[in-house]
């Protein structure tokens, strides 16, 4: 199975080697046909602590790094 790649915005970099990424997705409601925005936060591994709040990044699935981290930063 291929690994998923998501794009989002860094919302936090307070922890060592970890960033929080907000990923937003848009879809049409099946009945109302209205565009809906849903968002979810993912914790991603940032080896060199190089990303700051507000940066746009791409993250990729990986093996679990900790209790909450299952993603790592692919590129900015």
Helices and strands as residue ranges (DSSP letters): E 5-12, E 18-28, E 35-45, E 56-61, E 71-75
